[in-house]
Amino acid sequence: MRNFKIILQYEGTKYQGWQRQESTKNTIQGKLETILAKMTDTDFVQVDGSGRTDAGVHALGQVANFKINTAKTPAQIMEYINRYLPEDIAVVDIKEMHERFHSRLNAKGKTYCYRIWNSTMPTVFERRYVYELADELNIDDMRKAAAILVGKHDFKAFTSNKKSKKSTVRTIDQISITEDNGYIRFIY
């Protein structure tokens, strides 16, 4: 079996998130797995993502991997996948990796970006990509509060499953908050 790493981007508005679910086929992982199973003429190809996104969340550089038997080149695989993906999902890079590579287990970090449109005027073309908030925000106070979260902390209070054996300790290396013509951007 050959192991492939892909980087994809998607506009997640109409999807139920990344992870395949029994209740819906409308997930990013589900779309990829269906196409790869068809391409390889198999019943199932598992695609592992570096992380999960919730319903409606977009991704600019989601990493995933899958193992398949194929004679196709990486370029041919990418062309095939993109031909059958809907227009709001695209594979932008593909590489063959060593057999032990796993997109989640080998991830070194993740970057999240949240954008607020801080204005009383709606933004028609950006409405799917920003949170609109008309209330005046104090950026300096937001930066001071964000600085408290930088470092290693236990986020158990924010989880719904308090009895999970998975560690809820995470490290946030940095948080930046910038403001530009009504747009406020949080990156961490």
Residue pairs with C-beta under 8 A, 6 or more apart in sequence:
1 67
1 68
1 69
1 99
2 67
2 68
2 69
2 70
2 96
3 65
3 66
3 67
3 96
3 97
3 98
3 99
3 100
3 101
4 65
4 66
4 67
4 68
4 74
4 77
4 94
4 95
4 96
4 97
5 63
5 64
5 65
5 94
5 95
5 96
5 97
5 101
5 103
6 63
6 64
6 65
6 66
6 78
6 81
6 91
6 93
6 94
7 61
7 62
7 63
7 91
7 92
7 93
7 94
8 28
8 32
8 59
8 62
8 64
8 89
8 90
8 91
8 92
9 58
9 59
9 60
9 61
9 62
9 89
9 90
9 92
10 28
10 58
10 59
10 62
10 88
10 89
10 90
11 58
11 88
11 89
11 128
12 28
12 53
12 55
12 56
12 57
12 58
12 59
12 88
13 56
13 58
13 88
13 128
14 26
14 88
15 26
15 27
15 28
15 55
15 56
16 24
16 26
16 27
16 55
17 27
17 28
17 52
17 53
17 54
17 55
17 56
17 57
18 27
18 28
18 29
18 49
18 51
18 52
18 53
18 59
18 62
19 27
19 29
19 49
19 52
20 27
20 29
20 30
20 33
21 27
21 30
24 30
25 34
28 49
28 53
28 59
28 62
28 89
29 47
29 49
29 64
31 85
31 86
31 89
32 47
32 64
32 66
32 81
32 85
32 89
33 44
33 45
33 46
33 47
35 80
35 81
35 84
35 85
36 45
36 47
36 66
36 68
36 81
37 43
37 44
37 45
38 84
39 68
39 70
39 72
39 77
39 80
39 81
40 68
40 69
40 70
42 68
45 66
45 67
45 68
46 66
46 67
47 64
47 65
47 66
48 64
48 65
48 66
48 102
48 103
48 104
49 62
49 63
49 64
49 103
49 104
50 62
50 63
50 64
50 103
50 104
50 107
50 110
51 62
51 104
51 107
51 110
53 59
53 62
58 129
60 113
61 92
63 103
63 107
64 103
65 97
65 101
65 102
65 103
67 99
70 77
72 80
74 94
74 95
74 96
75 94
77 94
78 91
78 93
78 94
81 91
82 90
82 91
85 91
109 173
111 187
111 188
112 186
112 187
112 188
113 185
113 186
113 187
114 131
114 185
114 186
115 126
115 129
115 130
115 131
115 183
115 184
115 185
115 186
116 130
116 131
116 132
116 133
116 137
116 183
116 184
116 185
116 186
117 123
117 126
117 130
117 131
117 132
117 133
117 182
117 183
118 133
118 134
118 135
118 136
118 137
118 179
118 182
118 183
118 184
119 132
119 134
119 182
120 134
122 132
123 130
123 132
130 183
137 184
139 177
139 179
139 184
142 177
142 184
143 177
146 175
146 177
146 186
146 188
147 175
149 172
149 175
149 188
150 172
150 173
150 174
150 175
151 171
151 172
152 169
152 170
152 171
153 169
153 170
153 171
153 172
154 168
154 169
155 168
155 169
155 170
156 162
156 168
158 168
159 168
172 188
173 188
174 188
175 186
175 187
175 188
176 185
176 186
176 187
176 188
177 184
177 185
177 186
178 184
178 185
178 187
179 185
